[in-house]
Amino acid sequence: MSSIVVNNEENSRAERVYRKVKCRSTTLIIMNDISRKISLLRREYSSHPLSRRSVDSDPMIQFRHWFEEVMNADQPDPEAMTLSTATPEGRVSARIVLLKGFDSRGFSFFTNFESRKGKELSVNPQAALTFYWFTLNRQVRIEGEVEKVSEQEAIEYFKTRPRGSQIGAWASPQSAEIPNREILERLVAEHESKFGQYPIELPPHWGGFRVKPDCIEFWQGRESRLHDRIKYTRGADSWEISRLAP
């Protein structure tokens, strides 16, 4: 009897090992197939040339021109941009946020100051922004120092947000771990009850940041991956314009 039990245990163990190896092999085959398909994805970029002669001497004016064009090009969410931040140790994180304004001072967005990006910007106020407008084969890359927008600017913007988004700014402990969605929905319900039909004020932990650019690159996709790249670098009194190799 004991030998039968031992044999059964060995067979069971062997079966588990076999299933695990088979599962890993199947996963590897699937991943290799997906990787092969990804490697074959490509399209040709056919666009008008971008040159130093064709751009404005001021990158903010050039950005305005491009933004006006992309708003008329059926590009979904043209204001969406990748915001990259880093810890003092150099660990980088990135996420999509929405541009909510730009002028000669820089590019503004709003968030919870206690979120991961808010905390990273408070200790390392440097950031990069990237816009990708695939309908026009264009990118804009921005790097610079970050500052908080004024409280009045934050208040004025907060007033324009839908009421549900205003309540969400109060209710959500952004970037903190929560056990389930029910917790979040309960917090929202509590704040809906708290505010009733009264106007909702700006939360003390919420506001805006402005990226003050010292470098802006305009990227235009071209044939055979020979893209046009025009870079603006802030000088003492003006912007220096150069061309980068693709």
Secondary structure, DSSP 4 states (H G I P E B T S, - for coil): -HHHHHHHHHHHHHHHHHHHHHHHHHHHHHHHHHHHHHHT-----------TTTS-SSHHHHHHHHHHHHHTTT-SSTTEEEEEEE-TT--EEEEEEE--EEETTEEEEEEETTSHHHHHHHHS-EEEEEEEEGGGTEEEEEEEEEEEPPHHHHHHHHHHS-HHHHHHHHH--TTS--S-HHHHHHHHHHHHHHHTTSPPPPPTTEEEEEEEEEEEEEEE--GGG--EEEEEEE-SSSEEEEEE--
